[in-house]
């Protein structure tokens, strides 16, 4: 460790070049990881906030809540662990505001899903043309008491409350009454809900024409969700591999430039393990320094990034990514070790 610190202090310029490289790589990986987490959450925030474990849809809905319609017979008899949920895509239109795509989710106020939704402001819906909106509507200029039209409904809807983390498939959710959902879907008779959701992980529907799925199965079938996650995973994986290659190349070049010094040390009787330890320690110190600066930049970015950007900072996940980069650096530092072990004082000094 002492030898590594002395080398870093002596070769300040080269050391800072490596640190800057690590800063850029780590910062890019941290930001991409945060974007992946943010997008994943914006796909699933609403579902996760409902507190459901199992979801029953019509068997012809192709695991899509928007396509599902259940009759009273198919819904079956509910207990306190089950709840109705109606979902349909809508577009909010109001004078002075741009059109805003959303999902209208109809609920019953006395069932557990509605009770699980926490409001930031306002109150829960009490009438058919009242809604609780996701906080992203605030970014569009909406406030409590503002009105807008949905679909072809001639009566305007009033925002009576706001809630956080109410996004589904990266689209904000509007919560209202289940009867309003039927009106928006144009259902006069027959189906009474899109979904029967249960907080009981053992719940299974035995009604004809229905199929029960776990919450994760529903999430995995959200349009574009798997593609987004896989894209970011591949990008981050490739960046990790690229960082390994870059770190290894830099350290190899650095080691080759120091071979005459190592040869002199070997001639003086310094054991090979000391030189190897110095090489590995030097790389870990440089990478750790770059990670610390990259982390600081990421924190600063978190404060200045616009609220519209779907970015979420998950400390355990980012710590795991940082540890992965450190391990990559350790692997990269082992590549020039063979050269250090085989250095011949006579050939190097004599040459």
C-alpha positions in Angstrom: 0.0 0.0 0.0 2.9 2.4 0.9 4.6 1.8 -2.4 1.3 2.3 -4.3 0.7 5.6 -2.6 4.2 6.8 -3.3 3.8 5.9 -7.0 0.5 7.7 -7.2 2.0 10.8 -5.6 5.0 10.7 -7.9 2.9 10.2 -11.1 0.1 12.7 -10.4 -0.8 13.5 -14.0 -1.1 9.9 -15.1 -3.0 9.0 -11.9 -5.5 11.8 -12.4 -6.1 10.7 -16.0 -7.1 7.2 -14.8 -9.2 8.7 -12.0 -11.0 11.0 -14.5 -11.6 8.0 -16.8 -13.1 6.0 -13.8 -15.3 9.1 -12.9 -16.7 9.3 -16.4 -17.4 5.5 -16.6 -18.9 5.3 -13.1 -21.0 8.4 -13.5 -22.4 7.1 -16.8 -23.2 3.7 -15.3 -24.8 5.3 -12.2 -27.0 7.6 -14.3 -28.1 4.8 -16.7 -28.9 2.5 -13.7 -30.9 5.3 -12.1 -32.8 5.8 -15.4 -33.5 2.1 -15.6 -34.8 2.1 -12.0 -36.9 5.2 -12.6 -38.5 3.8 -15.8 -39.2 0.5 -14.1 -40.9 2.2 -11.2 -43.0 4.5 -13.5 -44.3 1.3 -15.2 -45.3 -0.3 -11.9 -45.8 2.3 -9.2 -49.5 2.2 -9.4 -49.8 -1.6 -9.2 -47.3 -1.8 -6.4 -49.3 0.9 -4.4 -52.5 -1.1 -4.6 -51.2 -3.8 -2.3 -52.4 -6.7 -4.5 -50.9 -10.2 -4.8 -53.2 -11.9 -7.3 -55.2 -10.4 -10.2 -58.1 -12.1 -12.0 -58.8 -11.2 -15.6 -61.1 -12.5 -18.3 -59.3 -15.4 -20.1 -59.4 -13.6 -23.4 -57.7 -10.4 -22.2 -54.2 -11.6 -23.0 -52.9 -10.6 -19.6 -53.9 -7.0 -20.2 -56.1 -5.3 -17.6 -57.3 -2.8 -20.2 -58.7 -5.6 -22.3 -60.4 -7.4 -19.5 -64.2 -7.3 -18.7 -65.7 -9.4 -16.0 -69.4 -10.0 -15.3 -70.8 -10.2 -11.8 -70.9 -14.0 -12.1 -67.3 -14.2 -13.3 -66.2 -11.8 -10.4 -67.7 -14.2 -7.9 -68.2 -13.5 -4.3 -65.7 -11.1 -2.7 -64.3 -11.1 0.7 -62.5 -8.3 2.5 -59.3 -9.4 0.8 -60.7 -8.8 -2.8 -61.6 -5.6 -4.6 -63.0 -4.5 -8.0 -60.8 -2.4 -10.3 -61.8 -1.0 -13.7 -59.1 0.4 -16.0 -59.4 2.3 -19.3 -57.2 4.7 -21.2 -58.4 8.3 -21.4 -57.2 11.7 -22.6 -57.7 14.7 -20.3 -58.6 17.9 -22.2 -58.8 21.4 -20.6 -58.6 24.9 -21.8 -55.1 26.3 -21.4 -53.5 22.8 -21.0 -52.1 20.4 -23.5 -53.9 17.1 -23.9 -52.7 14.5 -21.3 -52.9 10.8 -21.8 -53.9 8.9 -18.7 -55.4 5.7 -17.3 -58.7 6.1 -15.5 -58.9 3.5 -12.7 -62.3 3.0 -11.1 -62.5 1.8 -7.5 -64.9 1.3 -4.7 -64.1 3.5 -1.7 -65.0 0.8 0.8 -62.6 -1.8 -0.7 -58.9 -2.2 0.3 -57.3 -0.8 -2.9 -58.9 2.6 -2.4 -57.9 2.5 1.3 -54.2 1.8 0.4 -53.8 4.9 -1.8 -52.2 7.7 0.2 -53.1 11.3 -0.7 -50.7 14.2 -0.7 -53.4 16.7 -0.7 -57.2 17.0 -1.1 -59.6 14.1 -0.4 -60.9 10.9 -1.9 -63.6 11.0 -4.6 -67.1 11.4 -3.3 -69.0 11.9 -6.6 -69.0 10.4 -10.0 -67.1 13.2 -11.8 -64.4 13.7 -9.2 -60.8 12.2 -9.6 -57.7 11.9 -7.6 -54.7 12.5 -10.0 -51.1 11.5 -10.1 -48.7 14.3 -9.0 -47.4 14.6 -12.6 -50.6 16.5 -13.4 -49.2 19.3 -11.2 -46.2 19.5 -13.5 -48.7 20.2 -16.3 -50.1 23.1 -14.4 -53.2 21.4 -12.8 -54.3 22.3 -9.3 -56.9 21.1 -6.9 -60.3 22.1 -8.2 -59.3 22.3 -11.8 -61.6 20.7 -14.3 -61.1 18.8 -17.6 -63.0 16.5 -20.0 -62.4 12.8 -20.4 -63.4 10.9 -23.6 -66.8 11.9 -24.9 -68.3 12.6 -21.4 -69.9 16.0 -21.6 -69.6 16.6 -17.8 -66.2 17.9 -16.7 -64.2 16.1 -14.1 -62.8 17.9 -11.0 -59.5 17.1 -9.4 -60.2 16.7 -5.7 -56.9 15.1 -4.6 -53.3 14.3 -5.7 -51.3 11.2 -4.9 -47.6 10.3 -5.5 -46.4 7.3 -7.5 -49.6 6.7 -9.4 -48.2 5.8 -12.8 -48.9 2.7 -14.9 -46.9 1.9 -18.0 -45.2 5.4 -17.7 -48.7 7.0 -17.9 -50.3 8.9 -15.0 -53.4 7.4 -13.3 -56.7 9.1 -12.5 -58.6 7.4 -9.7 -62.4 7.7 -9.7 -65.5 5.7 -8.9 -66.1 2.3 -10.5 -69.5 3.4 -11.9 -67.7 6.2 -13.7 -65.4 3.7 -15.3 -68.4 1.8 -16.7 -69.7 5.1 -18.1 -66.4 5.9 -19.8 -66.3 2.4 -21.3 -69.9 2.8 -22.5 -71.1 -0.2 -20.5 -74.7 -0.1 -19.6 -75.2 -3.6 -18.5 -73.2 -6.9 -18.3 -69.6 -6.4 -17.1 -69.1 -4.8 -13.7 -65.3 -4.6 -13.5 -62.0 -5.1 -15.4 -60.3 -6.9 -12.6 -60.8 -8.7 -9.3 -57.7 -8.0 -7.3 -56.8 -9.9 -4.1 -54.2 -9.2 -1.4 -54.3 -13.0 -0.6 -51.3 -14.6 -2.4 -53.3 -18.0 -2.4 -56.3 -16.5 -4.1 -57.5 -18.3 -7.3 -60.7 -17.7 -9.3 -62.7 -20.8 -10.2 -65.1 -19.0 -12.4 -65.5 -20.0 -16.1 -63.9 -17.6 -18.5 -61.4 -16.1 -16.0 -57.8 -16.6 -15.3 -55.8 -15.6 -12.2 -52.2 -14.2 -12.4 -49.6 -13.0 -9.9 -48.8 -9.3 -9.7 -45.4 -9.9 -11.3 -47.0 -11.8 -14.2 -49.2 -8.8 -14.9 -46.1 -6.4 -14.6 -44.1 -8.5 -17.0 -46.8 -8.3 -19.6 -47.0 -4.5 -19.5 -46.4 -3.1 -23.0 -42.7 -2.3 -23.5 -41.7 -3.1 -19.9 -39.5 -6.1 -20.6 -37.9 -4.4 -23.6 -37.0 -1.4 -21.5 -35.5 -3.4 -18.7 -33.5 -5.7 -21.0 -32.2 -2.7 -23.0 -30.8 -1.0 -19.9 -29.4 -4.3 -18.5 -27.5 -4.9 -21.7 -26.3 -1.3 -21.9 -25.0 -1.5 -18.3 -23.5 -4.9 -18.8 -21.6 -3.8 -21.9 -20.4 -0.7 -20.0 -19.1 -2.9 -17.2 -17.2 -5.1 -19.7 -15.8 -2.0 -21.5 -14.7 -0.5 -18.2 -12.8 -3.8 -17.5 -11.0 -3.6 -20.8 -10.2 0.1 -20.5 -8.9 -0.3 -16.9 -6.8 -3.3 -17.8 -5.3 -1.5 -20.8 -4.4 1.6 -18.8 -2.9 -0.5 -16.0 -0.9 -2.7 -18.4 0.6 0.4 -20.0 1.3 1.9 -16.6 3.0 -1.3 -15.5 5.1 -1.6 -18.6 6.4 1.9 -18.1 7.4 1.0 -14.6 9.2 -2.2 -15.5 12.7 -0.7 -15.1 11.7 0.5 -11.6 10.4 -3.0 -10.7 13.6 -4.6 -12.1 15.7 -2.4 -9.8 13.5 -3.3 -6.8 13.8 -7.0 -7.7 17.6 -6.7 -8.0 17.6 -5.2 -4.5 15.8 -8.3 -3.2 12.2 -6.9 -2.9 9.8 -10.0 -3.1 7.5 -10.3 -6.1 4.4 -10.4 -3.8 5.3 -6.8 -2.7 5.3 -5.6 -6.3 2.1 -7.4 -7.1 0.4 -6.0 -3.9 1.5 -2.5 -4.9 0.1 -3.0 -8.5 -3.3 -4.2 -7.2 -3.4 -1.6 -4.4 -2.7 1.2 -6.8 -5.5 0.2 -9.1 -8.0 -0.2 -6.3 -7.0 3.3 -4.8 -7.4 4.9 -8.2 -10.7 3.2 -9.0 -12.1 3.9 -5.5 -11.2 7.6 -5.8 -13.0 7.7 -9.2 -16.1 6.0 -7.7 -16.3 8.5 -4.9 -16.1 11.5 -7.3 -18.6 9.7 -9.6 -21.0 9.2 -6.7 -20.7 12.9 -5.7 -21.6 13.9 -9.3 -24.5 11.5 -9.3 -25.9 13.0 -6.0 -25.5 16.5 -7.5 -27.4 15.4 -10.6 -30.2 14.0 -8.4 -30.7 17.5 -7.0 -30.7 19.4 -10.4 -32.4 16.9 -12.7 -35.8 18.1 -13.8 -38.8 16.3 -12.2 -40.0 15.2 -15.6 -37.0 12.9 -16.0 -37.9 9.4 -14.8 -34.8 8.9 -12.6 -34.8 7.1 -9.3 -31.7 6.7 -7.0 -31.8 3.3 -5.3 -28.8 3.3 -2.8 -28.5 -0.5 -2.5 -28.6 -0.9 -6.3 -26.1 1.8 -6.9 -23.8 0.4 -4.2 -24.0 -3.0 -5.9 -23.1 -1.3 -9.3 -20.2 0.5 -7.6 -19.0 -2.8 -6.1 -19.2 -4.4 -9.5 -17.0 -1.6 -11.0 -14.5 -2.2 -8.2 -14.4 -5.9 -8.8 -13.9 -5.2 -12.5 -10.9 -3.0 -11.6 -9.5 -5.8 -9.4 -9.8 -8.3 -12.3 -8.2 -5.7 -14.7 -5.3 -5.2 -12.3 -4.6 -8.9 -12.3 -3.8 -8.9 -16.0 -0.4 -7.1 -15.8 0.5 -9.1 -12.7 2.0 -11.8 -14.8 4.4 -9.3 -16.4 5.5 -8.1 -12.9 6.1 -11.7 -11.8 8.2 -12.5 -14.8 10.3 -9.4 -14.8 14.0 -10.2 -15.2 16.2 -7.6 -13.6 19.2 -8.5 -15.8 17.4 -8.3 -19.1 15.5 -5.1 -18.3 18.4 -3.1 -16.7 20.9 -4.5 -19.2 18.6 -3.7 -22.1 
